[in-house]
Amino acid sequence: MSDTHDRLDAIEAAIDFFNRQGVNDVLHAGDLVSPLAAPKFSKLKAKLHYVWGNNEGDREFIRVRFGEIGIAPLGDFAVLDLDGKKIAFLHGTHEHIVDSLVKCGLFDAVVRGHNHKAEIIEGKTLLVNPGEVCGYLSGRRTVALLDLDKMYAEIVEL
């Protein structure tokens, strides 16, 4: 998931969806925006991995609010090892960095956000952009499901 932009009802819908799906890990590729949204993630049954976006208004207070529910933001960029797959994880503000991560051949997948464009690009490295949970720019509230065993991803509209 990415780009929730304080849309609390959409965050709740995404959390409900992930809980119903029984996912183990949820990756949020940034732009939560304000601390008021962080407590909503207390209902998430999966482990939340979070990287900063470019629109976080108060990172320190977001860190505090996430900390109250046992979540520690990972910074601007993270490399995750999930089920033996190496995933580059970032907001994706700079397209040339995203492109370089996809092309370098070091990762099984790159998960990014920022441009609110839901897309899956298959290749040696799978690129996953879940789009926007908020639905503000596209009119669609979307997340992505990634099956690490099959290295297959799909966009799901909430």
NORMODA-V333502 format. One record per residue. N is the residue number from 1. RES is the residue in one small letter. PHI is phi in whole degrees, -180 to 180 (NA if undefined). OMEGA is omega in radians with two decimals (NA if undefined). D_FIRST is the distance of its C-alpha to the first C-alpha in Angstrom with 1 decimal. Layout:
BEGIN
n=N res=RES phi=PHI omega=OMEGA d_first=D_FIRST
n=N res=RES phi=PHI omega=OMEGA d_first=D_FIRST
END
This chain:
BEGIN
n=1 res=m phi=NA omega=3.13 d_first=0.0
n=2 res=s phi=-160 omega=2.97 d_first=3.8
n=3 res=d phi=50 omega=3.12 d_first=7.2
n=4 res=t phi=-81 omega=3.01 d_first=7.9
n=5 res=h phi=45 omega=3.04 d_first=11.5
n=6 res=d phi=63 omega=3.12 d_first=13.3
n=7 res=r phi=-82 omega=-2.96 d_first=12.9
n=8 res=l phi=-61 omega=3.14 d_first=13.8
n=9 res=d phi=-65 omega=3.13 d_first=14.4
n=10 res=a phi=-73 omega=3.06 d_first=11.0
n=11 res=i phi=-62 omega=3.11 d_first=9.5
n=12 res=e phi=-60 omega=3.12 d_first=12.2
n=13 res=a phi=-64 omega=3.12 d_first=11.6
n=14 res=a phi=-65 omega=3.13 d_first=8.1
n=15 res=i phi=-63 omega=3.09 d_first=9.9
n=16 res=d phi=-59 omega=3.12 d_first=12.8
n=17 res=f phi=-61 omega=-3.13 d_first=11.3
n=18 res=f phi=-62 omega=3.11 d_first=10.1
n=19 res=n phi=-64 omega=3.11 d_first=13.5
n=20 res=r phi=-65 omega=-3.14 d_first=15.3
n=21 res=q phi=-75 omega=3.14 d_first=14.0
n=22 res=g phi=70 omega=-3.13 d_first=15.2
n=23 res=v phi=-69 omega=-3.14 d_first=12.6
n=24 res=n phi=-88 omega=-3.06 d_first=13.8
n=25 res=d phi=-135 omega=3.02 d_first=10.9
n=26 res=v phi=-121 omega=3.09 d_first=7.3
n=27 res=l phi=-104 omega=3.08 d_first=6.1
n=28 res=h phi=-109 omega=-3.03 d_first=4.8
n=29 res=a phi=-88 omega=2.94 d_first=6.3
n=30 res=g phi=91 omega=-3.04 d_first=8.4
n=31 res=d phi=67 omega=2.89 d_first=10.1
n=32 res=l phi=-64 omega=3.04 d_first=10.3
n=33 res=v phi=96 omega=-3.09 d_first=13.8
n=34 res=s phi=-128 omega=-3.11 d_first=16.3
n=35 res=p phi=-62 omega=-3.08 d_first=17.3
n=36 res=l phi=-64 omega=-3.12 d_first=17.7
n=37 res=a phi=-84 omega=-3.03 d_first=14.1
n=38 res=a phi=-58 omega=-3.11 d_first=14.0
n=39 res=p phi=-61 omega=3.12 d_first=16.3
n=40 res=k phi=-59 omega=-3.09 d_first=14.2
n=41 res=f phi=-77 omega=3.10 d_first=12.3
n=42 res=s phi=-65 omega=-3.14 d_first=15.8
n=43 res=k phi=-85 omega=-3.14 d_first=15.5
n=44 res=l phi=-73 omega=-3.13 d_first=12.8
n=45 res=k phi=-82 omega=-3.14 d_first=14.9
n=46 res=a phi=-82 omega=3.02 d_first=12.9
n=47 res=k phi=-78 omega=3.11 d_first=13.0
n=48 res=l phi=-97 omega=3.02 d_first=10.3
n=49 res=h phi=-111 omega=-3.02 d_first=10.2
n=50 res=y phi=-132 omega=2.98 d_first=9.7
n=51 res=v phi=-116 omega=-3.11 d_first=11.0
n=52 res=w phi=-67 omega=2.95 d_first=12.6
n=53 res=g phi=-100 omega=-3.13 d_first=12.0
n=54 res=n phi=-93 omega=-3.10 d_first=15.3
n=55 res=n phi=-116 omega=3.11 d_first=15.4
n=56 res=e phi=-69 omega=-3.08 d_first=15.6
n=57 res=g phi=-77 omega=-3.08 d_first=18.9
n=58 res=d phi=-145 omega=-3.06 d_first=20.2
n=59 res=r phi=-59 omega=-3.10 d_first=18.7
n=60 res=e phi=-65 omega=3.13 d_first=21.5
n=61 res=f phi=-73 omega=3.03 d_first=21.1
n=62 res=i phi=-62 omega=3.11 d_first=17.3
n=63 res=r phi=-59 omega=3.12 d_first=18.4
n=64 res=v phi=-63 omega=-3.10 d_first=21.1
n=65 res=r phi=-65 omega=3.05 d_first=19.0
n=66 res=f phi=-65 omega=3.13 d_first=16.4
n=67 res=g phi=-59 omega=3.12 d_first=19.6
n=68 res=e phi=-63 omega=3.12 d_first=21.1
n=69 res=i phi=-115 omega=3.01 d_first=18.7
n=70 res=g phi=81 omega=-3.14 d_first=18.8
n=71 res=i phi=-115 omega=3.10 d_first=15.8
n=72 res=a phi=-118 omega=3.08 d_first=16.6
n=73 res=p phi=-56 omega=-3.02 d_first=14.5
n=74 res=l phi=-91 omega=-3.09 d_first=15.1
n=75 res=g phi=102 omega=-3.11 d_first=16.3
n=76 res=d phi=-83 omega=-3.09 d_first=15.5
n=77 res=f phi=-151 omega=3.08 d_first=15.3
n=78 res=a phi=-144 omega=2.96 d_first=15.2
n=79 res=v phi=-113 omega=-3.12 d_first=16.5
n=80 res=l phi=-107 omega=2.98 d_first=15.4
n=81 res=d phi=-112 omega=-3.13 d_first=17.7
n=82 res=l phi=-120 omega=3.14 d_first=16.2
n=83 res=d phi=52 omega=3.11 d_first=18.7
n=84 res=g phi=78 omega=3.12 d_first=20.8
n=85 res=k phi=-106 omega=-3.12 d_first=18.3
n=86 res=k phi=-97 omega=-3.04 d_first=17.9
n=87 res=i phi=-121 omega=2.98 d_first=14.5
n=88 res=a phi=-83 omega=-2.97 d_first=14.4
n=89 res=f phi=-135 omega=-3.08 d_first=11.4
n=90 res=l phi=-158 omega=3.09 d_first=11.5
n=91 res=h phi=-73 omega=3.04 d_first=10.5
n=92 res=g phi=99 omega=-3.12 d_first=13.0
n=93 res=t phi=-59 omega=-3.11 d_first=15.5
n=94 res=h phi=-108 omega=-3.06 d_first=18.3
n=95 res=e phi=-59 omega=-3.11 d_first=18.2
n=96 res=h phi=-66 omega=3.08 d_first=21.2
n=97 res=i phi=-71 omega=3.09 d_first=19.5
n=98 res=v phi=-58 omega=3.13 d_first=16.6
n=99 res=d phi=-59 omega=3.14 d_first=19.5
n=100 res=s phi=-64 omega=3.12 d_first=21.5
n=101 res=l phi=-65 omega=3.11 d_first=19.0
n=102 res=v phi=-68 omega=-3.03 d_first=18.7
n=103 res=k phi=-81 omega=-3.01 d_first=22.5
n=104 res=c phi=-69 omega=3.09 d_first=23.7
n=105 res=g phi=80 omega=-3.12 d_first=23.5
n=106 res=l phi=-91 omega=-3.01 d_first=22.5
n=107 res=f phi=-124 omega=3.02 d_first=19.1
n=108 res=d phi=-77 omega=3.14 d_first=18.1
n=109 res=a phi=-149 omega=2.97 d_first=14.6
n=110 res=v phi=-120 omega=3.09 d_first=13.0
n=111 res=v phi=-112 omega=-3.05 d_first=9.2
n=112 res=r phi=-142 omega=3.07 d_first=8.9
n=113 res=g phi=-137 omega=3.00 d_first=7.9
n=114 res=h phi=80 omega=-3.01 d_first=10.8
n=115 res=n phi=-90 omega=3.08 d_first=12.5
n=116 res=h phi=62 omega=-3.07 d_first=10.4
n=117 res=k phi=-105 omega=3.11 d_first=11.6
n=118 res=a phi=-69 omega=3.12 d_first=9.9
n=119 res=e phi=-160 omega=3.03 d_first=11.9
n=120 res=i phi=-124 omega=3.09 d_first=13.0
n=121 res=i phi=-122 omega=-3.12 d_first=16.1
n=122 res=e phi=-82 omega=3.13 d_first=18.2
n=123 res=g phi=169 omega=3.09 d_first=20.8
n=124 res=k phi=-54 omega=3.01 d_first=22.0
n=125 res=t phi=-112 omega=-3.13 d_first=18.7
n=126 res=l phi=-80 omega=3.07 d_first=15.7
n=127 res=l phi=-100 omega=-3.12 d_first=13.4
n=128 res=v phi=-124 omega=3.00 d_first=9.8
n=129 res=n phi=-121 omega=-3.08 d_first=8.1
n=130 res=p phi=-73 omega=-3.11 d_first=5.4
n=131 res=g phi=84 omega=-3.07 d_first=7.3
n=132 res=e phi=-128 omega=3.03 d_first=7.1
n=133 res=v phi=-71 omega=-3.04 d_first=6.6
n=134 res=c phi=-68 omega=-3.12 d_first=10.0
n=135 res=g phi=75 omega=-3.06 d_first=11.9
n=136 res=y phi=-67 omega=-3.06 d_first=14.4
n=137 res=l phi=-91 omega=-3.05 d_first=15.1
n=138 res=s phi=-95 omega=-3.03 d_first=14.7
n=139 res=g phi=81 omega=3.14 d_first=15.6
n=140 res=r phi=-120 omega=3.06 d_first=12.8
n=141 res=r phi=-97 omega=-3.01 d_first=9.9
n=142 res=t phi=-128 omega=2.96 d_first=7.6
n=143 res=v phi=-136 omega=3.05 d_first=4.9
n=144 res=a phi=-125 omega=2.98 d_first=6.5
n=145 res=l phi=-109 omega=-3.14 d_first=8.9
n=146 res=l phi=-120 omega=3.06 d_first=10.8
n=147 res=d phi=-93 omega=-3.06 d_first=14.4
n=148 res=l phi=-74 omega=3.09 d_first=15.8
n=149 res=d phi=-68 omega=-3.11 d_first=19.3
n=150 res=k phi=-95 omega=-3.02 d_first=19.4
n=151 res=m phi=50 omega=-3.13 d_first=17.0
n=152 res=y phi=-127 omega=3.11 d_first=15.7
n=153 res=a phi=-130 omega=3.07 d_first=12.4
n=154 res=e phi=-142 omega=3.07 d_first=11.9
n=155 res=i phi=-89 omega=3.14 d_first=10.0
n=156 res=v phi=-123 omega=3.09 d_first=10.2
n=157 res=e phi=-90 omega=-3.11 d_first=11.2
n=158 res=l phi=-84 omega=NA d_first=11.2
END
